[in-house]
Amino acid sequence: MAALHGSREAFLAAYPLHASRKISWSSWNLLRLRAQGTRVARDYHVLEDIRTRNQRLSSSICRACSNYATESTIASDRDHFFATTPLYYVNAEPHMGSAYTTMAADAITRFQRLRGKRVSFVTGTDEHGEKIAEAAAKKGQEPQQHCDGVVASFKGLWEEMDIQYDSFIRTTDAKHAVVVRAILDRVWEKGDIYKAKYEGYYCVGCEAYKDDSEMEGDHACPIHKTRCVEREEENYFFALSKYQQQIQRLIEEDKSFVQPAARRNEVLGWVEAGLRDFSISRAAVSWGIPIPRDPAQTVYVWFDALLGYMSALLPEGIEPAEAELASRGWPADVHIVGKDILRFHAVYWPGMLLSAGLPLPRKIFAHGFLTKDGMKMGKSLGNILEPRKLLAAYGSDAVRFYFLKEVVFGQDGDFSEQRFRDIVNAFLANSVGNLLNRTLGLLRKNCAGTLPAAAASVPADNPLRAVAELEVTAAAEAYKELRLHDALEAVVAIANRGNLYMEQVAPWTAFKKGTDEEKQAAELALVTVLEAVRIVAVLLSPVTPRLSGEIYGALGYAPEAYEGLSWGDASWGGLSEGQATPPPKPVFARLEGDLVTEIAASKGAAVAA
Ligand SMILES: Nc1ncnc2c1ncn2[C@@H]1O[C@H](COP(=O)(O)OP(=O)(O)OP(=O)(O)O)[C@@H](O)[C@H]1O
């Protein structure tokens, strides 16, 4: 690692996003070096540039390892990582579906922070439109009062779930209206907005007009199971069809723009069928941002809400200029959404940005639905799973772990409380918790709780070390590619190998009746297992931040060591000889007692009239 020059304070002043949070020393150094234009390898080694005679960069070398750097070993020049969840409608309290997207985005961004990225994680609420006005009226409240109440509930839930967002944008924030007006103006000046009459079937639940192909029999919305209403309005339209070719080329050529692959095919199908202009204003809805050129109409909620990703990055009153946005992380590395709102993100949104002349997001990832009886859990149907009950009974780590491991990210998943308890108990309580506790118990009994050797002295061909090193690489790739379930499978593989290793080596036998040499080998076996569990804690930390902190504490680290963790800490060799551990106590309590959830039956099992 290169020697550090310059002060941490000066760096944090130049990069204010970091001032608000503790970042690890290595991440800070990495960011700082990159900000100075120094190329840095992913393992944080500083690279030396090798130039041709005319000063063109030919390659980079790491003098410490004597290795030439390749594309895959050089840390990306972009040190930002910008990810979003949808801005959730505030028609009702958040439920496990909203929580699912948010915990996935949280795990993804926690991983990127560990890698030393400057993360902007944006979430928030979509507060305008007919659906919200209707929900407020039902409660006899003004829309703003209703929104304030539901927003408090969203924010409270995110706190309970340890969601570490950087910006929470509300579409009723004053700064958001500035952005919406500026972009609308730009698109208008481009000649992409015109007035026309619209006739069609409208689903208030989706806040969208539906084609015949998007409705079930009797004009029902397949998601909300309510009949779409026939409407005729004079609206302003956005000329999406002008961008047909560009959008089609984007999706055809950039295979990672829409993921997973099945969703990409779906989008390609929509685009190939021909893009139709869409209406971006509502004459009959007063709860929204008035169109400056025609205040009798308000901006359509989707045109309004998508721009929330932009206003979330900007300070109060700042217009969305490209350079300003770029310095704050634009464009998004990934918009994480449910498959219900893929069309808005993969088709409408690129069209709007192309028109406004702004860079497009790098990826739209559409995950599947948490379902009840095969139907999407949702606020409108009311067939929801209450996250607060689960959190109160089992804690956030268990909930985060279960949903991110058991539901393949991108596919649908059902929930059963019994299965949830079985999975969490088998892995977090048994494979990891018991293994740690048992090993620390042996360490206390036979080595007075102090590590008799450094983990670095475990031979590279030790079977547990070999599996751990392999799975760390697998987990990193999986986290990067948003295969969260695979990242967690890699962690499970290390813990399972740790348990097997313990059974095979059986160090307790050597401690009882072994020779000195056998006792020494048994001591090293304990260090090996504890190092593997330490690595498990690092790998799990994006998903189970509390448990990982507990494991670090049990291994004798101070809280700052855990708070300053980086992905580099997943390398073998962290535990030092002589490290003292406190008396062992369980780091994860088994989930037991009465079951606490019962999913209400769907209100809309039959199409409502
Ligand atoms: N059942 C679900 N499974 C997974 N994600 C969901 C689920 N329900 C909602 N979400 C997340 O919330 C987003 C939709 O937000 P929205 O506020 O419309 O929630 P909703 O509960 O689906 O509302 P409604 O039922 O009124 O349509 C989805 O794109 C997804 O990110």
The ligand as an SDF file (V2000), in Angstrom:
LIG
                    3D

 31 33  0  0  0  0  0  0  0  0999 V2000
  -45.1740   -8.7360   -4.0330 N   0  0  0  0  0  0  0  0  0  0  0  0
  -44.0620   -8.0730   -4.3030 C   0  0  0  0  0  0  0  0  0  0  0  0
  -42.9300   -8.7450   -4.5120 N   0  0  0  0  0  0  0  0  0  0  0  0
  -41.7800   -8.1150   -4.7570 C   0  0  0  0  0  0  0  0  0  0  0  0
  -41.6800   -6.7720   -4.8410 N   0  0  0  0  0  0  0  0  0  0  0  0
  -42.7920   -6.0480   -4.6520 C   0  0  0  0  0  0  0  0  0  0  0  0
  -44.0320   -6.6540   -4.3600 C   0  0  0  0  0  0  0  0  0  0  0  0
  -44.9370   -5.6840   -4.2050 N   0  0  0  0  0  0  0  0  0  0  0  0
  -44.3020   -4.5090   -4.3780 C   0  0  0  0  0  0  0  0  0  0  0  0
  -43.0050   -4.7160   -4.6450 N   0  0  0  0  0  0  0  0  0  0  0  0
  -41.9870   -3.7090   -4.8720 C   0  0  0  0  0  0  0  0  0  0  0  0
  -42.6560   -2.4560   -4.8950 O   0  0  0  0  0  0  0  0  0  0  0  0
  -42.6890   -1.9540   -6.2440 C   0  0  0  0  0  0  0  0  0  0  0  0
  -44.0570   -1.3910   -6.5230 C   0  0  0  0  0  0  0  0  0  0  0  0
  -44.2970   -0.4000   -5.6050 O   0  0  0  0  0  0  0  0  0  0  0  0
  -45.7750    0.0000   -5.2410 P   0  0  0  0  0  0  0  0  0  0  0  0
  -45.6690    1.1440   -4.3240 O   0  0  0  0  0  0  0  0  0  0  0  0
  -46.5900    0.1190   -6.4760 O   0  0  0  0  0  0  0  0  0  0  0  0
  -46.2250   -1.2620   -4.3580 O   0  0  0  0  0  0  0  0  0  0  0  0
  -47.4460   -2.2530   -4.4660 P   0  0  0  0  0  0  0  0  0  0  0  0
  -47.6480   -2.8690   -3.1390 O   0  0  0  0  0  0  0  0  0  0  0  0
  -47.1670   -3.1380   -5.6220 O   0  0  0  0  0  0  0  0  0  0  0  0
  -48.6830   -1.3330   -4.7110 O   0  0  0  0  0  0  0  0  0  0  0  0
  -50.0430   -1.7320   -5.3660 P   0  0  0  0  0  0  0  0  0  0  0  0
  -50.4830   -3.0500   -4.8220 O   0  0  0  0  0  0  0  0  0  0  0  0
  -50.9210   -0.6210   -4.9710 O   0  0  0  0  0  0  0  0  0  0  0  0
  -49.7560   -1.7730   -6.8450 O   0  0  0  0  0  0  0  0  0  0  0  0
  -42.3870   -3.1290   -7.1160 C   0  0  0  0  0  0  0  0  0  0  0  0
  -41.8540   -2.7690   -8.3720 O   0  0  0  0  0  0  0  0  0  0  0  0
  -41.3790   -3.8570   -6.2640 C   0  0  0  0  0  0  0  0  0  0  0  0
  -40.1610   -3.1830   -6.3010 O   0  0  0  0  0  0  0  0  0  0  0  0
  1  2  1  0
  2  3  1  0
  2  7  2  0
  3  4  2  0
  4  5  1  0
  5  6  2  0
  6  7  1  0
  6 10  1  0
  7  8  1  0
  8  9  2  0
  9 10  1  0
 10 11  1  0
 11 12  1  0
 11 30  1  0
 12 13  1  0
 13 14  1  0
 13 28  1  0
 14 15  1  0
 15 16  1  0
 16 17  2  0
 16 18  1  0
 16 19  1  0
 19 20  1  0
 20 21  2  0
 20 22  1  0
 20 23  1  0
 23 24  1  0
 24 25  2  0
 24 26  1  0
 24 27  1  0
 28 29  1  0
 28 30  1  0
 30 31  1  0
M  END
$$$$
